[in-house]
Structure formats: C-alpha cells, structure tokens
C-alpha cells in the first residue's frame, strides 16, 4: 500500500500502489497546469465507513510514497478515465481499474509513454 500525504496532514491516505501510480500521473498533470480540483474516494474496508474529498491546489504540498520500488506499467485507458473525471465539475472520483476493458493488443505503458488531454 502506498501513501499520499497532502498539506500538513500527519496521517497519510493509504492507496494501493498501482492505483496511486495512476493517480500520481493525473494529479501531476493537473497541478503542473496550475489547475485546482477535487479528489474523492470511498473509505476502504477496515477504516471508518464513508467517503472523503480533498480540494487539491498547486500551492499545497503533495507527496507520494510507494511500497514497491518499481514503477508499474500504466493503463492508458484508466489514465484517460481518471483525467476525464478530473476535468468534470465533480473532480476525480477514484474508482477501480476496469481490467476487462483494457485493450490487450495495446498493452500497458510506462509513464513516459503516456499522453493526457
């Protein structure tokens, strides 16, 4: 499990490494463009029931910590879905990857190979 630290919060948000790797690409793209937006997710099992939303702004510190030292191959389709939600009025809604919908002939790509609109 990876951790996302936002602002001066002492407690990180725990997110599975593969999900966090995809999220990192989308968040970095939006923040590099100086865009503010929200990020929402449902609390995982074992935590207090409910959901949370963060307001992300380029001036607030953000740190990603991964358990796995190797960057996973990333799904262009999942990145596109997350980026599209980031551009909506509701912001990014963190959802699970739709593995069955991935084009097997295209394969996963490294972060350097990916393009976001």
C-alpha positions as CSV (number, residue, x, y, z in Angstrom):
1,X,0.0,0.0,0.0
2,X,1.2,3.4,-0.9
3,X,0.6,6.6,0.9
4,X,-0.5,10.1,-0.2
5,X,0.5,13.0,2.1
6,X,-1.3,16.2,1.4
7,X,-0.6,19.6,3.0
8,X,0.5,19.4,6.7
9,X,-1.6,16.3,7.5
10,X,0.3,13.9,9.7
11,X,-1.8,10.9,8.7
12,X,-1.4,9.7,5.1
13,X,-4.1,8.5,2.8
14,X,-3.4,4.8,2.0
15,X,-3.9,3.8,-1.6
16,X,-2.8,0.6,-3.3
17,X,0.5,1.2,-5.2
18,X,-0.8,0.6,-8.8
19,X,-3.8,2.9,-8.2
20,X,-1.5,5.6,-6.6
21,X,0.8,5.4,-9.6
22,X,-2.0,6.2,-12.0
23,X,-3.3,8.9,-9.7
24,X,0.1,10.5,-9.5
25,X,0.3,10.9,-13.3
26,X,-3.1,12.6,-13.4
27,X,-2.6,14.8,-10.3
28,X,0.8,15.9,-11.5
29,X,-0.6,16.8,-14.9
30,X,-3.4,18.9,-13.5
31,X,-1.3,20.6,-10.9
32,X,1.5,21.4,-13.4
33,X,-1.1,23.2,-15.4
34,X,-1.9,25.2,-12.2
35,X,-5.4,23.7,-12.1
36,X,-7.3,23.1,-8.8
37,X,-9.8,20.3,-8.5
38,X,-11.2,17.7,-6.0
39,X,-10.3,14.1,-5.4
40,X,-13.0,11.8,-3.9
41,X,-12.9,8.2,-2.7
42,X,-14.8,5.7,-0.6
43,X,-13.1,4.6,2.6
44,X,-11.7,1.0,2.2
45,X,-12.8,-1.9,4.4
46,X,-11.2,-1.7,7.8
47,X,-11.5,2.1,8.1
48,X,-14.3,4.2,9.3
49,X,-17.2,3.8,6.8
50,X,-17.9,6.7,4.5
51,X,-16.1,8.8,1.9
52,X,-13.7,11.7,1.7
53,X,-12.9,14.5,-0.7
54,X,-9.8,16.7,-0.9
55,X,-9.5,20.0,-2.6
56,X,-6.2,19.9,-4.5
57,X,-4.4,23.1,-5.2
58,X,-1.0,23.7,-6.8
59,X,0.3,25.6,-3.8
60,X,-0.3,22.8,-1.3
61,X,2.5,20.3,-0.8
62,X,1.8,16.8,-2.1
63,X,3.9,13.6,-1.6
64,X,3.6,10.1,-2.9
65,X,5.2,7.2,-1.1
66,X,5.2,3.8,-2.8
67,X,5.9,0.4,-1.1
68,X,7.1,-1.1,-4.4
69,X,10.3,0.4,-5.7
70,X,9.4,-0.5,-9.3
71,X,7.0,1.7,-11.2
72,X,4.2,-0.4,-12.6
73,X,3.2,-0.4,-16.2
74,X,0.3,2.0,-16.5
75,X,-3.0,1.6,-18.4
76,X,-3.7,4.4,-20.8
77,X,-7.5,3.7,-20.6
78,X,-7.6,4.1,-16.8
79,X,-5.5,7.3,-17.0
80,X,-7.9,8.7,-19.6
81,X,-10.9,7.8,-17.3
82,X,-9.3,9.5,-14.3
83,X,-8.2,12.5,-16.4
84,X,-11.8,12.9,-17.8
85,X,-13.2,12.8,-14.2
86,X,-10.6,15.4,-13.1
87,X,-11.9,17.8,-15.8
88,X,-15.5,17.3,-14.7
89,X,-17.3,19.6,-12.2
90,X,-17.3,16.7,-9.7
91,X,-13.5,16.2,-9.8
92,X,-11.6,13.0,-9.7
93,X,-13.6,10.1,-8.4
94,X,-11.2,7.4,-7.6
95,X,-12.5,4.1,-9.0
96,X,-11.1,0.7,-9.5
97,X,-9.3,-0.2,-12.8
98,X,-11.6,-1.8,-15.4
99,X,-9.1,-4.6,-16.3
100,X,-11.5,-6.4,-18.6
101,X,-11.9,-3.3,-20.7
102,X,-8.2,-2.8,-21.3
103,X,-7.1,-3.4,-25.0
104,X,-4.8,-6.4,-24.7
105,X,-3.2,-5.6,-28.0
106,X,-2.1,-2.1,-26.9
107,X,-0.5,-3.3,-23.6
108,X,0.3,-1.2,-20.6
109,X,2.8,1.6,-21.0
110,X,5.4,3.3,-18.9
111,X,4.7,6.8,-17.5
112,X,7.0,8.3,-20.2
113,X,4.8,6.8,-23.0
114,X,1.5,8.2,-21.8
115,X,-0.4,11.2,-23.1
116,X,-3.2,13.0,-21.2
117,X,-5.5,15.5,-22.7
